[in-house]
């Protein structure tokens, strides 16, 4: 799992697969409750739309509707593997393994969430828990995002089972947490989505 992505990737791998496990917002959820990631669908849509700008990568939309609220089942945990969303994800990855370059698991957090409130984007690394350092590609991505002026934090993932299941199937993934302050600034959100895809474009051979 060490090293740059491109060096381990065949020429045909240029799909970015988006997942949004916390996108289902229960009806009448109090606004401050954070029972769902209110910006995760919007952020995933925004990354998807940026594919139209001549990108080399092909972005795949969330392909199965997320119909389970997090209050019923957290689709990012191991005990959710039998849920249709997770089963569909695994089937898709197994049947398109050559094409998929990376999985982006898209989330969002409230702008007053103390440890992350000074950032616009938080990247949770998919390295094995307990590993001393994050993956090199995670560090490179976060360095790139900061160089664009997007305040980005690299954090270590914990109990994120989409990470774990993708790793079991030889796929790299980032869990991207978007600051929900961006809900009110769609232009800035779009710009950040464009920078995300710019970095992935550098991984795909011409
Ligand atoms: Zn989430």
Boltz pocket constraint, residues with backbone or C-beta under 6 A from the ligand:
constraints:
  - pocket:
      binder: B
      contacts: [[A, 22], [A, 37], [A, 106], [A, 107], [A, 108]]
      max_distance: 6.0
